[in-house]
Amino acid sequence: MSTDRFADYGRPRKVDGGLRARSARGAIGRSWWSRRFLEVLESFALGTRLTRGRSYARAGQVLRLDIAPGRVTAQVQGSRPRPYEVSIALAAFPAALWTRIEDELAGQAFFSARLLAGDLPDELEELFVAAGAPLFPAAVDELTQRCNCPDFAVPCKHLAATFYLLAEAFDADPFELLHWRGRSRADLLDRLRARRAEATGTAVPPGPSRPDAVPSVVDAVDVLPPVGAARALAGLAATPLAEAADRFWAAPVPLPDRPPRLATGPDLLLRQLGPPAPAIGGPGLLERLRRAYRAFGPG
């Protein structure tokens, strides 16, 4: 194809306030989820094409990135005055499939506790694969990539930059990967709390007060039955603060006496060190240190 089509287009226009990749050099993606996502894309023979958009991602050419169930949309500033419109579609899981996955997650305390604590464990990918719902695409044709730029390559620079920023979005919040597949963080955690509460016969604990709040470990503990020390302490009455304040800084048991201390003079340490090298003063340094220790040491 002739390059005359792109003769009128030069360097991309500079952007103020664009989304800039956090990594200034080297590989992009720090978490397991982002690295896995980029590895999948590279397995589709997109690796060399992706590198075309790395400089765009690091220069802040991506103006906007939105993740919704089944579709990622972005605006990327190129050499034209009007930003290019980018979309990357990946089919969201149907509701019935998500229900089955949520039942699997709620049935395993490990996954429930980690998810409700705001963590996406690496082992989660295996659970999704076993449920017939792999989180990552198995072939490149599962991704529908569109950009309204004149470049015929897929992915073009603008799509590639979007992929890199999407990987970093998974760094910041791996739940965005589940959101892309059809279930937001808030919806997923609310459903897990309800299922755990139903399984344990307890009331559904309240979720985070803000929609974007990260659940704490307390959210996970509230829906799980007490185990270990928590079970042993569950029946004990709480001690009023007024009764415990005066003992707060006291040791629970008497502290042992200090062990005897061996008193030694500075000469012993200096003899153990050996003569200093000439480069740092030689034997003269040893004598100066000996006089200094005697002057500043205990009389």
PyMOL commands that set and color helices and strands:
alter all, ss='L'
color gray80, all
select helices_A, chain A and resi 3-6+32-59+95-106+109-116+124-130+140-142+157-172+175-180+185-200+217-223+228-233+241-247+266-273+278-280+282-296
alter helices_A, ss='H'
color red, helices_A
select strands_A, chain A and resi 62-68+71-76+84-89+144-147
alter strands_A, ss='S'
color yellow, strands_A
deselect
rebuild
show_as cartoon
